[in-house]
Amino acid sequence: MEAKITESQKRKMTNPVIQFFRFIYLSLKILFIVEGGHGGTRNRE
């Protein structure tokens, strides 16, 4: 089974800058989810 990857997709996958921003974006997303009521130390009420 051969996965078809276009040139632009390949470039995005190997570009460390894009990887870095995606990592930061995901980390922030997780942070906001955790702060928003999943195991947070503060009560929102």
C-alpha positions in Angstrom: 0.0 0.0 0.0 1.5 3.2 -1.1 0.6 6.4 0.6 0.3 9.3 -1.8 2.1 12.4 -0.4 2.3 15.5 -2.5 5.3 17.7 -2.7 3.7 20.5 -0.6 2.7 18.0 2.1 6.2 16.6 2.2 7.7 20.0 2.6 5.3 20.8 5.4 6.2 17.6 7.2 9.9 18.2 6.9 9.8 21.9 7.7 11.0 22.3 11.3 9.5 25.8 11.6 6.0 24.6 10.8 6.5 21.6 13.2 7.6 24.0 15.9 4.5 26.2 15.5 2.2 23.2 15.4 3.8 21.9 18.6 3.2 25.2 20.4 -0.3 25.4 19.0 -1.2 22.0 20.3 0.4 22.7 23.7 -1.6 25.8 24.1 -4.8 24.0 23.1 -4.1 21.3 25.7 -3.3 24.0 28.3 -6.6 25.8 27.7 -8.5 22.5 27.9 -6.8 21.5 31.1 -7.4 25.0 32.6 -11.0 25.0 31.5 -12.2 22.6 34.1 -10.3 19.3 33.7 -8.3 18.9 36.8 -7.8 22.6 37.5 -7.0 23.7 41.0 -9.2 26.7 40.9 -13.0 26.6 41.2 -14.8 28.7 38.6 -17.9 29.2 40.7 
